[in-house]
Amino acid sequence: MSTVNAAHVDRLLYTPEEAAEVLSFGRSTVYELMAAGQLKFVKRGRSRRIKRSHLEEFVNTLEPQSH
């Protein structure tokens, strides 16, 4: 595990860009999920942050795709 990944584990809040990296999604996809209400976030002024627990909650709602 790299130092960058270890730092992510200890974080409580992520920027949308950091969340995209953690989820292995594009930045635009994270913003779309936030706008659709599928990914919860907190807003302070113009800044948006995603709680680690909200990322975990989102991932737990994903269903595996069958072929």
Secondary structure, DSSP 8 states (H G I E B T S, - for coil): --HHHHHHHH-SEE-HHHHHHHHT--HHHHHHHHHTTSS--EEETTEEEEEHHHHHHHHHH------
